[in-house]
Amino acid sequence: MSTILWIFLATFLVSLIAFVGALSLALSPKTLKKILMALVGLAAGTLIGGAFLHLIPEALHEMEDMANVSHDNVMLMVIVGFVIFFILEKVLWRHCHEKDCKIHTFAYLNLFGDGIHNFLDGLIIAAGFLAGTEIGIITTLAVALHEIPQEIGDFGVLVHGGLARKKALMYNFATAVTAIAGGILGYFLIPRVGDFQVYILPIAAGGFLYIAAADLIPELHKEKRTSRTVLAFGMFMVGIGLMWGVKLLLHGVH
């Protein structure tokens, strides 16, 4: 099978993980409402864990062979990503303030951030298969492992933000297929432009940190019931733990 076909198949299968939220359709609205904060906590944990344990370290690793890029440059790009998402939310908030939107701005911001993340996943999968089929398969498995908890959390964020469950599933899948675009684009561009990840990865990390710190964690603070607060915090730690587990698994593979 050709490399580009492997990349397409791998990114398509990873995109289907977005439908993991379909499991919620079997739950009653009352039950879903009870676990929404837990899902928001899971999303916040996976975003923070993904930024600090995967995206930023990977960017720092990529720049080791680049004489013109320092650690300070990478961290500066993290700040740039944080600021970009701050501005995006400000624009979205202003639009919704004027139009009286029923959907919270963080739902749209989460979709935008997830789209970038999935696009990057596609690029990473492409890079893996360009290095060899075995490495490509390992890379795809690693991406899938960290996507499962994040997609579950993302679905919870979209529903908590005001989207109906079926619409949340479709929107989540729409952002997931950007992985296919990233994979195909990566197949053609990576051999020609090898340094893009040093700049894109920290910007995405900054976006992840903004969504988690400015939107999701404040939502967790609004929960007044102790039992749900404890559950949400526990899922927050689970999200970080899952990202750490994926990192350990990747180190074990390599």
Secondary structure, DSSP 8 states (H G I E B T S, - for coil): --HHHHHHHHHHHHHGGGGGGGGGGGS-HHHHHHHHHHHHHHHHHHHHHHIIIIIHHHHHHHGGG-TT--HHHHHHHHHHHHHHHHHHHHHHHHHHHHHT-SS-HHHHHHHHHHHHHHHHHHHHHHHHHHH-HHHHHHHHHHHHHHHHHHHHHHHHHHHHTT--HHHHHHHHHHHHTHHHHHHHHHHHHTTT---HHHHHHHHHHHHHHHIIIIIIHHHHHT---HHHHHHHHHHHHHHHHHHHHHHHHHHHH-
